[in-house]
């Protein structure tokens, strides 16, 4: 079976894990029981060995449509032909009863009009296809036995098996429904009973109500509310309920360039995402989620390394061991190898994470709940660590694998760390190493201005002594390092907002992170434009007062979302989605850009009115 484009997927989940559902009715990615667990269905990374759970029409000439039930993460996939229309509603009930977690994938099929023969195929490939299983057919479904995890497919429709896969064909009458449930079972329980349609209706209604009630707490009433709401629903969907951690993306090894090597595992929580996450959640009014994420941050800060340092990223349960390995038996999405699980960047030195962490704590203390003294004690250690190490070269925000450099963004965020630490200490009258922090903060500022600004290009650049532009410099006015109308910042904006053929980073309003030919990063090959960076450009233009350009780029960027309003990490030259999907950072960027642009447009409208 041919690979679907990445943008042809929707996503469902239950705050423990997610499933990617293609527009053709195939679940091609599902890790269980957590986001970072081994996959059960992984056809998106190997269409032959990865495993899938598909419900699709048998005949050709089908038009496929997908949509979410309004204000929910309940997904509907529609199959339309001249003879009939059928729908598959996919959802995962939210686990809330206090019992040990056991997730359920529920697929509810309804014949809306006419008739349509459908085929079901359920072919698990446990542990990334590395563990074999046996199939046992039972009265109302089938059991997939393996040494580590036993699952069942429950249905009242008779199934067949070829030894590792179960399948069937069926035809429903108009208005008739049937439900399939894929779930974990205990060995002693056996297959169990299939859901009645009444019970299926109840679970569907409860799941819809959960998401709609949650979204009703949003305070956002501005322009582009539908896209902002969808981004909020994505962020919630990527949240691991037991700890409050948010994964960067629920997938691994979807390529940044098809056929290339830029294939990484994003099913972890980056410290870098902290300030953006808290800012986005609090701006929308989701204080409970912000508090849970802050609780995760506090636990991380209680487990610093002996010298007081943080790790770049952590498992959603806070674990540090994210050993990277390659799945050599899988051929990757459209031949993009290697397929990686784990992430070696966890052990890199990335100095910017301290700025993002301190900014998130500062914002939470300001707009959420005042932080406690025990957390401050650990933050004090971190700030002293920054004073000792800010001058080092590092791998930077883009996690380069070609050697350390003096990245300007890393120095900038070290400045942010000390600035926010000083502000927080003053605001709360905490004990602080004020003289040292202040002296180091100002030293960093002066060094960035002298070594990070390239007079020839009239712009801040990627690293000291470099001529290469970097989109991360767009963050400078957002963290109040410089005024958005400072001549140095305006020069940087103008330089970046040029096409690559003229030395810039913007192609048809889309922003590249940096020029990989000018600044090799040790990975090789090209990549697409970075969606998050495009939203950074919108914010920088907004703050600089160029609302017309900012709005045009923002509106244009909205057209690159998929049919469900979802974004991958990058956008390819033909508008295709590239990289892991959907990416939390991109949706956070959308929320922030929409919020600030809407506010500025509203203020201008009020003045002119």
C-alpha positions as CSV (number, residue, x, y, z in Angstrom):
1,X,0.0,0.0,0.0
2,X,1.3,3.4,-0.9
3,X,2.3,5.9,1.8
4,X,-0.2,8.7,2.5
5,X,1.2,12.2,2.5
6,X,1.9,13.2,6.1
7,X,-0.8,15.9,5.9
8,X,-3.5,13.3,5.1
9,X,-3.7,12.2,8.8
10,X,-5.8,13.2,11.7
11,X,-5.1,12.5,15.3
12,X,-7.1,11.1,18.3
13,X,-6.1,10.4,21.8
14,X,-6.9,10.0,25.5
15,X,-4.2,12.0,27.3
16,X,-1.9,8.9,27.5
17,X,-1.3,8.2,23.9
18,X,-2.6,9.0,20.4
19,X,-3.4,7.3,17.1
20,X,-2.9,8.8,13.6
21,X,-5.8,8.1,11.3
22,X,-5.4,8.5,7.6
23,X,-8.0,10.0,5.3
24,X,-8.3,6.4,3.8
25,X,-9.5,5.1,7.1
26,X,-6.2,3.4,8.2
27,X,-4.7,3.8,11.7
28,X,-1.0,3.8,10.8
29,X,0.6,5.0,14.1
30,X,-0.4,3.9,17.6
31,X,2.0,3.5,20.5
32,X,0.7,1.9,23.7
33,X,0.3,2.4,26.6
34,X,2.1,5.8,26.4
35,X,3.2,8.3,23.8
36,X,6.8,7.0,24.0
37,X,5.9,3.2,24.2
38,X,6.8,0.9,21.3
39,X,4.3,1.0,18.5
40,X,1.5,-1.5,17.8
41,X,0.5,0.1,14.5
42,X,3.4,1.7,12.6
43,X,2.7,1.5,8.9
44,X,3.6,5.2,8.5
45,X,7.2,4.1,9.0
46,X,7.0,0.8,7.1
47,X,4.0,0.0,5.0
48,X,4.8,-3.7,4.9
49,X,6.1,-4.5,8.4
50,X,4.8,-1.7,10.5
51,X,1.2,-2.9,11.1
52,X,-2.1,-1.0,10.6
53,X,-5.8,-1.1,11.5
54,X,-7.8,-0.1,8.4
55,X,-11.5,0.2,7.6
56,X,-12.0,1.2,4.0
57,X,-14.3,0.7,1.0
58,X,-13.6,-2.3,-1.2
59,X,-14.5,-0.7,-4.5
60,X,-12.7,2.2,-6.2
61,X,-14.0,5.6,-7.1
62,X,-14.3,6.8,-3.5
63,X,-14.0,10.4,-2.3
64,X,-12.5,10.6,1.1
65,X,-13.3,13.4,3.6
66,X,-12.2,14.0,7.2
67,X,-13.5,16.4,9.9
68,X,-13.6,16.7,13.7
69,X,-16.8,16.7,15.5
70,X,-17.0,20.5,16.4
71,X,-14.7,21.5,19.3
72,X,-13.5,18.0,20.0
73,X,-10.8,15.5,19.2
74,X,-13.3,13.0,17.9
75,X,-12.5,12.3,14.2
76,X,-14.9,11.4,11.4
77,X,-13.7,9.9,8.2
78,X,-16.2,9.8,5.4
79,X,-16.3,7.6,2.3
80,X,-18.5,8.9,-0.5
81,X,-19.6,7.1,-3.7
82,X,-22.5,7.3,-6.1
83,X,-24.1,4.2,-4.4
84,X,-23.6,5.2,-0.8
85,X,-22.0,7.2,2.0
86,X,-20.4,5.7,5.1
87,X,-18.6,7.2,8.1
88,X,-16.1,6.0,10.6
89,X,-16.0,7.9,13.9
90,X,-12.7,7.3,15.7
91,X,-12.2,8.3,19.3
92,X,-10.5,7.2,22.5
93,X,-12.5,7.6,25.8
94,X,-10.8,9.7,28.4
95,X,-9.5,7.6,31.4
96,X,-11.0,9.2,34.5
97,X,-12.3,6.4,36.8
98,X,-9.2,6.0,39.1
99,X,-8.6,2.4,38.0
100,X,-5.3,1.3,36.3
101,X,-5.1,2.8,32.8
102,X,-6.3,0.6,29.9
103,X,-6.8,2.6,26.7
104,X,-9.4,1.8,24.0
105,X,-9.4,2.6,20.3
106,X,-13.0,2.8,19.3
107,X,-14.0,2.8,15.6
108,X,-17.8,3.3,15.0
109,X,-18.9,2.7,11.5
110,X,-22.2,4.1,10.2
111,X,-23.9,3.7,6.8
112,X,-25.4,7.2,6.1
113,X,-26.9,6.5,2.7
114,X,-27.3,3.6,0.4
115,X,-24.9,0.6,0.7
116,X,-21.1,0.2,0.5
117,X,-19.1,-3.0,1.0
118,X,-16.2,-2.3,3.5
119,X,-13.1,-4.2,4.4
120,X,-11.5,-4.3,7.9
121,X,-7.9,-5.3,8.4
122,X,-6.2,-5.3,11.8
123,X,-2.6,-6.3,11.7
124,X,-0.6,-5.4,14.8
125,X,3.2,-5.3,14.8
126,X,4.1,-5.2,18.5
127,X,7.3,-3.5,19.7
128,X,8.0,-1.7,16.4
129,X,7.5,-5.1,14.6
130,X,10.1,-6.8,16.7
131,X,7.9,-9.1,18.7
132,X,5.8,-11.9,17.1
133,X,2.3,-12.6,18.2
134,X,-0.4,-15.3,17.8
135,X,-4.0,-14.8,16.9
136,X,-7.0,-16.5,18.5
137,X,-10.4,-16.0,17.1
138,X,-13.2,-15.9,19.7
139,X,-17.0,-15.4,19.7
140,X,-17.0,-11.7,19.5
141,X,-13.6,-10.7,18.1
142,X,-10.0,-11.9,18.3
143,X,-7.1,-11.9,20.7
144,X,-3.5,-11.0,19.8
145,X,-1.2,-12.9,22.2
146,X,2.4,-11.9,22.7
147,X,4.9,-12.2,25.6
148,X,4.6,-8.5,26.7
149,X,1.2,-7.1,25.8
150,X,-2.1,-8.8,25.0
151,X,-4.7,-7.0,23.0
152,X,-8.1,-7.8,21.6
153,X,-10.3,-6.6,18.7
154,X,-13.9,-6.7,19.8
155,X,-16.8,-6.9,17.3
156,X,-20.0,-8.7,16.6
157,X,-19.0,-9.2,13.0
158,X,-17.2,-12.5,12.3
159,X,-13.5,-12.3,11.6
160,X,-11.0,-14.4,9.7
161,X,-7.3,-14.7,10.3
162,X,-4.1,-15.6,8.3
163,X,-2.1,-16.2,11.4
164,X,-0.9,-12.7,12.3
165,X,-3.7,-10.5,10.8
166,X,-7.5,-10.5,11.2
167,X,-9.8,-9.3,8.4
168,X,-13.4,-9.3,7.3
169,X,-15.7,-7.7,4.7
170,X,-19.1,-6.4,5.7
171,X,-22.0,-4.3,4.4
172,X,-24.3,-2.2,6.5
173,X,-27.8,-1.0,5.6
174,X,-28.7,2.6,5.6
175,X,-28.6,4.1,9.2
176,X,-27.1,0.9,10.5
177,X,-24.0,1.1,12.8
178,X,-21.4,-1.3,14.1
179,X,-18.5,-0.7,16.5
180,X,-15.0,-2.1,16.6
181,X,-12.8,-1.8,19.8
182,X,-9.1,-2.4,20.0
183,X,-7.9,-2.7,23.6
184,X,-5.5,-4.2,26.1
185,X,-6.7,-7.3,27.9
186,X,-5.4,-9.3,30.9
187,X,-4.5,-12.9,29.9
188,X,-7.0,-14.4,32.3
189,X,-9.9,-12.3,31.1
190,X,-10.0,-13.7,27.6
191,X,-11.6,-11.8,24.7
192,X,-14.6,-10.3,26.5
193,X,-17.8,-9.0,25.0
194,X,-18.2,-6.5,22.2
195,X,-19.7,-3.1,22.9
196,X,-23.4,-2.8,22.3
197,X,-24.4,0.1,20.0
198,X,-26.0,1.8,23.0
199,X,-22.8,1.6,25.0
200,X,-20.9,2.9,22.0
201,X,-23.3,5.8,21.8
202,X,-22.8,6.6,25.5
203,X,-19.0,6.5,25.3
204,X,-19.0,8.7,22.2
205,X,-21.2,11.3,23.8
206,X,-19.1,11.3,27.0
207,X,-15.9,11.8,24.9
208,X,-17.5,14.6,22.9
209,X,-18.7,16.3,26.1
210,X,-15.3,16.0,27.7
211,X,-13.6,17.9,24.9
212,X,-16.3,20.5,24.5
213,X,-16.4,21.3,28.2
214,X,-12.6,21.6,28.3
215,X,-12.5,24.0,25.3
216,X,-15.3,26.1,26.8
217,X,-12.7,27.3,29.4
218,X,-10.8,29.2,26.7
219,X,-10.9,32.9,27.1
220,X,-9.9,33.6,23.5
221,X,-12.5,35.6,21.6
222,X,-10.4,37.1,18.9
223,X,-9.9,36.6,15.1
224,X,-9.0,33.1,13.8
225,X,-10.7,31.5,16.8
226,X,-11.3,28.2,15.0
227,X,-7.6,27.8,14.3
228,X,-6.6,28.9,17.8
229,X,-9.1,26.4,19.3
230,X,-7.8,23.6,17.2
231,X,-4.3,24.4,18.3
232,X,-5.4,24.3,21.9
233,X,-7.0,21.0,21.4
234,X,-3.8,19.6,19.8
235,X,-1.8,20.8,22.8
236,X,-4.2,19.1,25.2
237,X,-4.1,16.0,23.1
238,X,-0.3,15.9,23.4
239,X,-0.5,16.2,27.2
240,X,0.4,13.1,29.3
241,X,-2.2,13.3,32.1
242,X,-0.4,11.5,34.9
243,X,2.5,14.1,34.9
244,X,1.3,17.1,32.9
245,X,4.2,16.8,30.5
246,X,3.6,17.7,26.9
247,X,5.4,15.8,24.1
248,X,7.0,17.8,21.3
249,X,5.1,15.6,18.8
250,X,3.5,12.1,19.1
251,X,5.6,10.5,16.3
252,X,9.2,9.6,15.6
253,X,11.3,9.6,12.4
254,X,8.9,11.3,10.1
255,X,11.5,12.9,7.7
256,X,12.3,16.6,7.4
257,X,13.3,15.7,3.8
258,X,11.8,12.6,2.2
259,X,14.5,10.1,1.6
260,X,16.9,11.9,4.0
261,X,18.5,11.3,7.4
262,X,16.8,14.1,9.4
263,X,14.5,11.7,11.2
264,X,14.2,12.2,14.9
265,X,12.1,10.9,17.8
266,X,10.0,13.8,19.3
267,X,7.9,11.8,21.8
268,X,9.6,13.5,24.8
269,X,9.3,16.8,26.6
270,X,11.9,19.5,25.9
271,X,12.7,22.1,28.5
272,X,12.8,24.6,25.7
273,X,9.1,24.2,25.1
274,X,8.3,25.2,28.7
275,X,7.9,29.0,28.4
276,X,6.1,28.8,25.1
277,X,3.7,26.1,26.5
278,X,3.0,28.0,29.7
279,X,2.5,31.3,27.9
280,X,0.1,29.7,25.4
281,X,-1.9,27.9,28.0
282,X,-2.2,30.8,30.3
283,X,-3.1,33.3,27.6
284,X,-6.0,31.1,26.6
285,X,-7.1,30.6,30.2
286,X,-6.1,27.0,30.7
287,X,-4.6,27.6,34.2
288,X,-5.1,24.0,35.3
289,X,-3.0,22.6,32.5
290,X,-0.4,25.3,33.1
291,X,-0.2,24.3,36.8
292,X,0.2,20.6,36.0
293,X,3.0,21.4,33.5
294,X,4.6,23.7,36.1
295,X,4.4,20.8,38.6
296,X,6.4,18.6,36.0
297,X,9.0,21.4,35.8
298,X,9.3,21.6,39.5
299,X,10.0,17.8,39.7
300,X,12.6,18.1,37.0
301,X,14.3,20.9,39.0
302,X,14.4,18.7,42.0
303,X,16.6,16.2,40.1
304,X,19.4,18.3,38.8
305,X,22.8,16.8,37.9
306,X,25.5,17.0,40.6
307,X,26.9,20.3,39.1
308,X,23.4,21.9,39.0
309,X,22.7,21.4,35.3
310,X,19.5,20.4,33.5
311,X,19.1,17.9,30.7
312,X,17.8,19.2,27.4
313,X,14.8,16.9,27.3
314,X,13.2,14.2,29.5
315,X,10.7,11.4,29.2
316,X,7.1,12.2,29.9
317,X,7.6,10.5,33.3
318,X,10.7,12.6,34.0
319,X,13.2,9.8,33.2
320,X,16.6,10.9,31.8
321,X,17.7,7.9,29.8
322,X,16.5,8.5,26.2
323,X,19.1,6.3,24.5
324,X,19.0,6.6,20.7
325,X,18.9,3.5,18.5
326,X,18.0,2.7,14.9
327,X,15.3,0.3,13.8
328,X,17.3,-1.2,10.9
329,X,14.5,-3.7,10.0
330,X,12.1,-0.8,9.1
331,X,12.5,1.0,5.8
332,X,11.2,4.4,7.0
333,X,8.5,6.7,5.6
334,X,8.9,6.5,1.8
335,X,12.4,5.1,2.2
336,X,13.6,7.7,4.7
337,X,16.2,6.0,6.9
338,X,17.4,5.6,9.5
339,X,14.3,5.1,11.6
340,X,15.3,6.4,15.1
341,X,13.8,5.9,18.5
342,X,15.2,7.7,21.5
343,X,17.1,10.9,21.1
344,X,20.8,11.4,21.6
345,X,20.4,15.2,21.7
346,X,19.2,14.7,25.3
347,X,22.9,14.7,26.3
348,X,23.9,17.7,24.3
349,X,24.9,21.1,25.8
350,X,22.1,23.5,24.9
351,X,22.5,26.6,27.0
352,X,19.3,28.3,25.8
353,X,17.1,25.9,27.9
354,X,17.9,27.9,31.1
355,X,16.4,31.0,29.6
356,X,13.2,29.3,28.5
357,X,12.9,27.6,31.9
358,X,13.3,30.8,33.8
359,X,11.0,32.7,31.5
360,X,8.3,30.1,32.1
361,X,8.7,30.3,35.9
362,X,8.6,34.1,35.8
363,X,5.4,34.1,33.7
364,X,3.7,31.5,35.9
365,X,4.6,33.4,39.0
366,X,3.2,36.6,37.4
367,X,0.0,35.2,35.8
368,X,-0.6,32.0,37.6
369,X,0.3,30.9,41.2
370,X,3.3,32.3,43.1
371,X,6.1,29.8,43.2
372,X,7.3,28.2,46.5
373,X,10.7,28.6,48.2
374,X,11.8,25.1,47.5
375,X,11.6,25.6,43.8
376,X,13.5,28.9,44.1
377,X,16.3,27.2,45.9
378,X,16.8,24.9,42.9
379,X,16.5,27.9,40.5
380,X,19.2,29.7,42.5
381,X,21.5,26.8,41.7
382,X,20.6,26.9,38.0
383,X,21.3,30.6,37.8
384,X,24.7,30.2,39.4
385,X,25.3,27.4,36.9
386,X,24.5,29.8,34.0
387,X,27.0,32.3,35.4
388,X,29.7,29.6,35.3
389,X,28.9,28.2,31.9
390,X,27.2,30.8,29.6
391,X,30.6,31.6,27.9
392,X,30.9,28.0,26.5
393,X,30.2,26.9,23.0
394,X,27.2,24.6,22.7
395,X,25.0,22.7,20.2
396,X,22.3,25.3,20.3
397,X,18.5,25.4,19.8
398,X,18.8,23.4,16.5
399,X,20.7,20.6,18.2
400,X,23.4,20.5,15.6
401,X,25.6,17.4,15.3
402,X,28.5,19.1,13.5
403,X,30.3,20.6,16.5
404,X,29.7,23.3,19.1
405,X,29.7,27.0,18.4
406,X,29.0,30.3,20.2
407,X,25.3,30.5,19.1
408,X,23.8,33.9,19.5
409,X,20.4,32.4,20.5
410,X,22.1,30.4,23.3
411,X,23.7,33.6,24.7
412,X,20.5,35.5,24.4
413,X,18.6,32.9,26.5
414,X,21.3,32.9,29.1
415,X,20.7,36.7,29.3
416,X,17.0,35.9,29.7
417,X,17.6,33.4,32.5
418,X,19.5,35.9,34.6
419,X,17.2,38.7,33.8
420,X,14.1,36.7,34.8
421,X,15.9,35.4,37.9
422,X,16.7,39.0,39.0
423,X,13.1,40.1,38.3
424,X,11.6,37.2,40.1
425,X,13.9,37.7,43.1
426,X,12.9,41.3,43.3
427,X,9.2,40.6,42.9
428,X,9.2,38.0,45.6
429,X,12.0,39.3,47.8
430,X,13.8,36.0,47.4
431,X,17.4,35.7,48.6
432,X,19.6,36.1,45.5
433,X,23.2,36.4,44.3
434,X,22.2,39.7,42.8
435,X,25.6,41.3,42.2
436,X,26.9,38.3,40.3
437,X,23.7,37.7,38.3
438,X,23.5,41.4,37.4
439,X,27.1,41.7,36.4
440,X,26.9,38.5,34.2
441,X,23.6,39.5,32.6
442,X,25.0,42.8,31.5
443,X,28.3,41.2,30.3
444,X,26.2,38.8,28.1
445,X,24.2,41.7,26.7
446,X,27.3,43.7,25.7
447,X,28.9,40.6,24.2
448,X,25.9,39.8,22.0
449,X,25.8,43.4,20.8
450,X,29.5,43.4,19.8
451,X,30.0,39.8,18.7
452,X,26.5,38.7,17.7
453,X,25.7,41.6,15.4
454,X,27.2,41.5,11.9
455,X,27.7,45.1,10.7
456,X,28.3,43.9,7.1
457,X,24.8,42.2,7.1
458,X,23.3,44.8,9.4
459,X,21.8,41.9,11.3
460,X,22.1,39.6,14.3
461,X,23.6,36.3,13.0
462,X,23.6,32.7,14.0
463,X,26.9,32.6,15.8
464,X,29.9,34.7,16.7
465,X,32.0,35.5,13.6
466,X,29.4,34.2,11.2
467,X,27.7,35.8,8.3
468,X,24.8,33.3,8.5
469,X,21.3,34.5,9.4
470,X,19.2,32.4,11.9
471,X,15.5,32.7,12.4
472,X,15.9,32.2,16.2
473,X,17.1,35.8,16.3
474,X,13.5,36.8,15.7
475,X,12.8,36.0,19.3
476,X,14.9,38.9,20.5
477,X,12.1,41.5,20.8
478,X,9.7,38.8,22.1
479,X,11.8,38.3,25.2
480,X,12.4,42.1,25.6
481,X,16.2,41.9,24.8
482,X,15.8,44.7,22.3
483,X,13.0,47.0,21.2
484,X,11.1,45.7,18.2
485,X,11.9,49.0,16.5
486,X,15.6,49.1,17.4
487,X,17.6,49.7,14.2
488,X,19.5,46.5,14.8
489,X,16.3,44.5,15.0
490,X,14.8,46.2,12.0
491,X,17.9,45.4,10.1
492,X,17.7,41.8,11.2
493,X,14.0,41.6,10.2
494,X,14.8,43.1,6.8
495,X,17.7,40.7,6.2
496,X,15.7,37.6,7.2
497,X,12.7,38.7,5.3
498,X,14.4,38.3,1.9
499,X,14.4,35.2,-0.4
500,X,17.3,32.8,-0.1
501,X,18.6,33.9,-3.5
502,X,19.2,37.3,-1.9
503,X,20.7,35.9,1.3
504,X,17.5,35.8,3.3
505,X,15.5,33.0,4.9
506,X,12.0,33.6,3.6
507,X,10.5,31.8,0.6
508,X,6.9,32.8,-0.3
509,X,6.3,34.0,3.3
510,X,7.7,30.7,4.8
511,X,10.8,30.8,6.9
512,X,13.8,28.5,6.9
513,X,15.7,28.1,10.2
514,X,19.1,28.9,8.6
515,X,21.0,28.2,5.4
516,X,22.3,24.7,5.8
517,X,24.8,25.3,3.0
518,X,26.3,28.3,4.7
519,X,26.3,26.7,8.2
520,X,26.6,22.9,7.9
521,X,25.0,21.2,10.9
522,X,26.6,17.8,10.7
523,X,23.5,16.1,9.3
524,X,23.7,17.0,5.7
525,X,20.9,17.4,3.1
526,X,18.3,20.0,3.0
527,X,15.1,20.5,4.8
528,X,11.8,22.4,4.5
529,X,10.8,25.7,6.0
530,X,10.2,25.7,9.7
531,X,6.5,26.4,10.6
532,X,7.3,27.7,14.1
533,X,9.8,30.2,12.6
534,X,7.1,31.6,10.3
535,X,5.0,32.4,13.3
536,X,8.0,34.0,15.0
537,X,8.3,36.3,11.9
538,X,4.7,37.2,12.3
539,X,5.2,38.2,15.9
540,X,8.3,40.2,15.2
541,X,6.6,42.1,12.4
542,X,3.6,42.6,14.7
543,X,5.7,44.1,17.5
544,X,7.6,46.2,14.9
545,X,4.3,47.8,13.9
546,X,4.1,46.3,10.4
547,X,0.7,44.8,10.9
548,X,-0.2,44.7,7.2
549,X,2.7,42.4,6.4
550,X,2.3,40.4,9.6
551,X,-1.4,39.7,8.9
552,X,-0.8,38.7,5.3
553,X,1.9,36.2,6.3
554,X,-0.2,34.9,9.1
555,X,-3.2,34.4,6.8
556,X,-1.0,32.8,4.2
557,X,0.4,30.5,6.8
558,X,-3.0,29.3,7.8
559,X,-3.5,27.9,4.3
560,X,-0.6,25.4,4.9
561,X,-2.4,23.7,7.7
562,X,-3.9,20.3,6.7
563,X,-7.6,19.8,6.1
564,X,-8.1,19.4,9.9
565,X,-6.1,22.5,11.0
566,X,-2.9,20.5,11.9
567,X,0.7,21.3,11.3
568,X,3.8,19.2,11.0
569,X,7.2,20.6,12.0
570,X,8.1,21.8,8.5
571,X,6.6,22.6,5.1
572,X,8.1,21.3,1.9
573,X,8.6,23.2,-1.5
574,X,5.2,21.9,-2.8
575,X,3.4,22.8,0.4
576,X,3.6,19.3,1.8
577,X,4.0,18.5,5.5
578,X,7.4,17.3,6.6
579,X,8.8,16.1,9.9
580,X,7.0,14.9,13.0
581,X,3.2,15.5,13.1
582,X,1.5,17.3,14.6
583,X,4.1,19.5,16.3
584,X,3.3,21.2,19.6
585,X,5.8,24.0,19.1
586,X,4.1,25.1,15.8
587,X,0.7,25.2,17.4
588,X,2.1,27.1,20.3
589,X,3.6,29.6,17.8
590,X,0.2,29.9,16.1
591,X,-1.6,30.7,19.4
592,X,1.0,33.3,20.4
593,X,1.1,35.0,17.0
594,X,-2.7,35.1,16.7
595,X,-3.1,36.5,20.2
596,X,-0.6,39.3,19.8
597,X,-1.6,40.2,16.2
598,X,-5.3,40.2,17.1
599,X,-4.6,42.5,20.1
600,X,-2.6,45.0,17.9
601,X,-5.2,45.0,15.2
602,X,-7.9,45.6,17.8
603,X,-6.0,48.4,19.3
604,X,-5.5,50.0,15.9
605,X,-9.2,49.6,15.1
606,X,-10.2,51.3,18.3
607,X,-7.9,54.2,17.7
608,X,-9.2,54.7,14.2
609,X,-12.8,54.3,15.3
